[in-house]
Amino acid sequence: MPDRLVVGRQVLALVTLVRIQAWQPFDSRTLAHGFQPKCLCESIICCLLKLFLQNMNEANLNLSEKESAEKESEYIPTPEEVRLIFEKLISREYKEIRRCEDKKGLYLLEVVVPGDSEGEVIEYTYMRKGEYKEGSSSSTGIYKVFYEGGRYISGTSVAICVGKDWKIF
């Protein structure tokens, strides 16, 4: 089955060709403003173009519905599950410094632990995939950031949620 966009361009090219042959200007608004075809060929092409545009609109609606369904079915880890991952990553006592939830559940959890050297602090941040006022993330995961004397030193991703499973790096 040919790609709809290619077919649409071909149909539009045919309509344009017919309009040029009739020495009448044609643009995308002509069809929407009650364009009256001059011959059977124009009538057929206009019907095909209308059908094509209707199918494209339906395809776009179906795509939007599919994307919405995927977002709704996206797995959201429980706070307990996130806590268990923190315990796997952090072998000592940690202090929770920020926790944010929405109607779907936990979306941000920040904890800190003292580093190995004087003045070093390690921050672990869990963030669920999405955009929030505190920031955004393209995936659900946990990030580790090193600070020394209050200044950022480095950071890296240490765990990511794939489906219902966690990959720890």
Secondary structure, DSSP 4 states (H G I P E B T S, - for coil): ---HHHHHHHHHHHHHHHHHHTT----HHHHHTT---SSHHHHHHHHHHHHHHHHHHHHHHHHHHHHHHHHHT-----HHHHHHHHHHH--S--EEEEEEEETTEEEEEEEEEE-SSTTEEEEEEEE-SEEETTEEESS-EEEEEEEETTEEEEEEEEEEEETTEEEE-
